[in-house]
Amino acid sequence: MEDTLHGTYLVKQIKGDENNITISDVEIPVIGEISLKIYINGIEYASLLCLNQLTEELALGFLYSEGVIDTIDDVASISYNERLFAVMINLVAGKSVEKCESLRSVTSGCGKCFTYINPLKQDKFIALSGDEKYSLGDIMRSMKDFERCSKIYKTVGGVHSVLFQHNDFSVFNEDIGRHNCFDKIAGVLLKKRKMNLIGGGILFVSGRVSSEIITKVIRMGAPVLVSRSTPTSAAVNLARQYNVTLLGYVRKYSGYIYSGEERLV
């Protein structure tokens, strides 16, 4: 099933109440997972556990988040080997991976959990500015719509989702890891040459906001992040340091503003 979004399994279903419990056979869908390899100039750079979906975009977004590339023009070629579950990327002449960076395996559960931005890449992370205002009412309505978008979650479960919303362009995706969803958003924007829109848009996420997630948001330059769940303390500290408007527990026209209230009207 690894090469599909989900497979079907025969399992035992438990049903009942405190007085009677029964077990019966039933077929249910189970979310898929692959180990996606990213090769840079023929050398394996990272392995990501993810859905077999938007693989090139995921690889591009991951390399952007890691500070390896800055624009799509840093990439000379990109292709996906379906048989190997591998994205092959060649960088343009003069662009290379830092020698100190070694092969990493990144879990589907946001397992890196960085608390601080890598000092070696700190110049890639800039505090957000700008005086654009965002309607709190529109954000609440958009979150309500966002919660209904997840087709894979409705069918199978086991995925997170992220939406980038802008008046001129929006993109939604799902994956078994929240961090993958953000990288896919970045990859789509890079590939379509629409990264310039990120400074005027809003990101919505279905799950928890860890420090790793907020660093991806800072790297992209997104001014507003809205979560259905909670941020960690490290994420709040980074959001305040880099001037990101961060909302959490946004459900049914309620929630909390953790930073950047001045952008909201």
N, C-alpha and C positions, 0 to 999 in steps of 0.2 A: 503493500500500500504506500510505500515511501514516495512514489512518484505522483501521487494524487493528493488533492486537498483533504480527502477523508476516505476511509474504507468502511466496510460493513463487517461487523463481528457478531457471532452467536455468543450471547452471554446469559447469565442467570439473573433474572429480575426478582428483586425482593419487594413484596407488597404486603400491606396489612395494617393492623393497629395494635394496641397494647394487649389485646386478647387473642389475636390470631395473626401469624405471619406465614406467608406462602412464598415458595420459590418456583419460578417457571422459566422456560426457555424463551428468549426473544432476540431478534436481530436489531442492532442499533448502530448508528454511524459513530465512528471514532476519528477525531482530528488527526491529520497526517503530520509528519515531521521529517525533514531531511537535514543532513549535515552539509551545508553549503560551503565549498572551498572557494577562497578568493586568491587568485594568482596575480602577482604583479611582475611584469617582465619575466615570466616563466618561473618565478619563485613563489611558493605558497606563503601567503601573508597572514591569513586568518581563516578560521572555521566557525561558521555561524549556524546554530540550530534554528530552523525557521520553516515556514510553509514553502512549498515549491510554487511560488507565485511572485511575480515582479522581481525576479532574481537579479537581473542587471541593475535595476533601480536600487535594490537593497545594497548591492555591492558599492555602487556609486555613492549612495548616501552615507554608508558606513565609512568609506574613505574620506568623504567630506567632513564628517563628524570627527574623525581621527586627525584631521589636519593634513592628510596626505595630498589631497587635491583641493583647489580653491574654486575652479570652474570646470565645466565640461571640456574646455579647450586644453586642459592639462592631460586629457585622455586621447591617445593616438588611435586606439582601437579597443573594442569590447565585444565579447561574445560569450554565449552560455553553452556549455557542453552538457546536454541533458543526460548523457550516459554516466558521466562522472560527477554530476551535480557540482559543477565548477564554473565560476565566472572567470574568464581569462581577460586580463586588462594589461595593455601596454601603455606606458606613459610617454609623453612627448619627450624629445631630446632635452636634456638639462633638468628634467624632473625625476626625482628618485626618492626611495624610502630611506629614512634615517637608519644608519647602521645599528643604532642602539635598539631599534624596534624589532622585536622577535615575534615568532609565530604565536598567535593567541587563539584560544578556543573560547568562544563566547556562548554562554548558555541561553536557553530560551526564557529563563526566569529573571532576566536583568541581573545576572549574577556578578557583574563586575563591581557594581555598587561603589563607584568613585565618590568620594566626599569632596575632593578638591580638584580643581582644574590642573592638568599636567603643566608644571612650570615650563617645560620645554616647548609647549604649544600655546602659552599664555597670550602671545600676540595675535592668535586667531580668535580670541574671545574679547569682545568689545562691549562695554556698557551701552545699553540702548538709550537713544535720545528721541527727539521728535515730540510734537505737541498734538498729534492726532487723537481725537476722542472716540470712544466706543460706547454705544448704547447698552446699558445693563439689561434693559428689557429685551433688546434684540439678542443678546448673549443667552439669556434664559430661554427664549423661544428656540434659538438654534440648538441649544443643548437638548431640548425636548425632541427636536427632529433628529438630531444625531443619534440619540438612543434607539431610534427605530430603523437605522440604516444597516445594521449588521446582519447580513443575510447568512453568513457562515455561522455566526453565533446562534441565530435562530434555528438553523438546521442541525448543527452538530454541537455547538458550544466549544469551550476550550480556547477561545481567541480573545485578544484585545483589539481595539480599533482606535484609529486617529483620523481626524478630519482637519484639513487646512481649508479655511474659508476666506475668500476674497471676492470682492464685487466682480472682478474680471476673470477669476479662475478658482475652482475648488477641486480638491481631490480627497477621496476617502479610501482607506485600506484597512485590512485586518491581518493579524499574524499571531502566532503563539507567544511572541514576546513584544512587550510595549516598545522596547528600544528599537526593534526591527521596524515597527510601524513608523516611527519618527524618521528612521533612516530611509525608508521607502518614500516618504513624503519628500525628503531632501533630494533623493535620487530622481523622482519624477520631475521636480522643479528644475533640477540641473539639466536633465535630458531634454526638457521642453524649453529650456532657456527662459524660465520664468522665475528664477530665484530673486529677481528684483522686486517681485510682488510681496515677498515675505514680510517686509517692514510695514505693510499696510493690512496685514491679515491677522486671523485668530486661529489658534490651534486648540482643538478639543480632543481629550483623551478619556478613555473609558476607565482606566485604572489608576493606581497609585503613582504619584510623582516623586521619584527618588532623585538623588543628586545627579545620577547618570543621565536621567531624562532631562533635567533642567539644563545640564551642560549642552545637550544636543539643541535645545531650544535657543540658548544663548548663542551657540555657534551659528545657527541659521539666521539669527537676528529677528526672531518673532517677538513682537512686543507683548502679546497676550496669550496666556495658556490657561485653559479652563478644564478642570478635572471633575469627574463624577465622584472621585474618591479623595483620599487625603494626600497631602505632600509630607515628606519627611522634614525634620528640622534642618538638615543640611540643605535640602532643596529650597526651603524658605530663606535661609541665610544667603544662598547664591542668588536667588531671585531679587532680594533686596539689594545685594551688592551690585548686580548688573542691571538693575532697573527694569525687571520683567514684571508685568502685571500678572499675578498668580491668584487664581480662584480655585477653591476646592470644595468638595461635598456639594456640588451644584446639582440640585435635584428639586423638581417641582417648585420652581421659582424661589428657592432658598439656597443658602450656601455661605461661604466665608471668603473674604478678601484678605489675602496674606501679605500682599505687597502691590505697589503701583496703583493705589486707589485714584490718583489724580488723572488717570486716563479714562476713567469711567464717568458717564453722565446718565 
